Amino acid sequence: MWLSFMVCSWSLEVATVILKNYRRAKRKKNVKRPYAKRLMAKLGNQAYKVIGDQLRIPIKPREYFYVKLHKRVMHFLSDTTLKLGSVTLTACRVVVVFSKIAKVTEFRGYVAIDVNEDNITAMNSNGKVRFFDLSKLKKVGCGYFERGKVLQRKYNKDRRVLKKVLSKISENYRNRVSTMLHQVSTAIVKGCRKEGYGLIHEDLRGLRRTINERAKQFNKVNVKVQRVSNHSKKLKRRLNNWWFREFLNQISYKCMWESVKTIESKHARGSSSICPICGSKLAEYPNGQVGCERCKLKENRHIVACVNLLRWELAVQA
Ligand SMILES: [Zn+2]
């Protein structure tokens, strides 16, 4: 009883935040009602204590339970410049929050990143290009989709088992994606930090909304006005499963931690199809090349996108 009461009071903070966000979102668009699916508890930094390599959490007055901490957490704890924040408990993990005050240092220029489905291109203001090939991830994603299809056919009589096996393979897939994205985002942010560059990336927010948009159309067969998707099922699946949001989240928190300045470019529409020299529309060629007929420019489209991002953002600042 006590435990449930205390867990309740700890989670209250989370619940109010969910409700607040829902109310704010509701004003703009009709959104789904929030629903807490998982058991979790959030503790403020007064509620727990770290003793040795164990986390002490009170259950009743003068009664505690202990959680052993990972050695990486202990490494962070030994750093005295970091401040301990809240602790979140879920069914399978404990999340310990650290905070630090980061000073934004002087920077020499910017690195623009262009996020694509099968690669990430980074280019700094001196023209140095780094290319991260992620075509493997795209292939892996297709493989998982096909496997999911097979499993759905195999277990279509038993929803319980189907749910279990599907969640297992989607977990595997997510782990693979996030491992690879972490490697890339760490490499980019560390490079910025070392060479003293800020970071510019496209603001891809709202992409899902535009992809899933549906328009009203008249159906001749059943004589009704219905909402029909603007885009094909295949395209929607591809773009809704794209990992861009996770990658940008990783970039933004890593930049904050390493005190690298980031800019979200709001006017990056068509950055890979406009000529960076004269501003006319570029023609597309095979192998990801684009060209301008007026200035006889021929270049990789991802590099053109980076150049445009850098140019536009610097023009806004000047
Ligand atoms: Zn041109």
Residues whose N, C-alpha, C, O or C-beta is under 5 A from the ligand:
A	BS01	ZN	C275 I277 C278 G279 C292 R294 C295
